[in-house]
Amino acid sequence: MKTIEIIVSPKDETRVQTKGFAGSSCRDASRFIEQALGQRTAEQLTGEFHQVQPVQQIQQQRS
């Protein structure tokens, strides 16, 4: 399941964390939230970011 968590600390620091996304699709999914929150001060990439996105294969039957 794909989720986007927004965590706000008592010091008003905000962290956006994505889960269930492979590769850079997490950045695409959370871009609108990051733009609404303002300038990014840090980024920490998880193991999911470095996973390869699954590619759908289409089989064509030849007559």
N, C-alpha and C positions, 0 to 999 in steps of 0.2 A: 504494500500500500504506500502511495506517495503522500507525504505530508510536509508542510512548512510550519515550523514553530517560530514564534516571535517571543523572545524572552526579554523582559525588562527588569533590570536590577534595581535595588533600592537607591542607587546613585544615578538613576535615569539613563543608564547605559543600555543600549538595545542590541540584541544579538538575533540574527536570523539563521535558523538551522534547517536544512532540508534533509529529508530521509526518504529512501526508496528510489532515488533518481540515479541513473548511471551516466557517467561522463559529464559533459558540460551542460546537460539538460537542466541541472539544478540551478544554474545561473539564469537560464531563460525563464524558468518557473518563478524565481524569486525576484527578478529584476524590478517588477512594478512595486514591490514592497520596499526594496532598497532605495528606489528613486523617491518614494514618498517619505522615507525616514531621513534622507539627506546623505551627506558625504560619508563614504565608507572609511573607517580608520584602520581596519585590519581585516585580513582574510585568512582563514585556516581551512585547508582542503582536507577532506576525509578520504578514506580508502574507496568509497563509492565513486568519487570524482574520477579516480584513475581506472575505473572499470570501463570496459568497452561496451558501448551500447549495442544491444542485440539488433541484428539486421534481419529484416524479414526477406525471405527468399520466395520468389515467385517461380513456380515451375510451369513451363509451357510444354504442352504435348505436341509432338510433331507427328503429322500424318504420314 
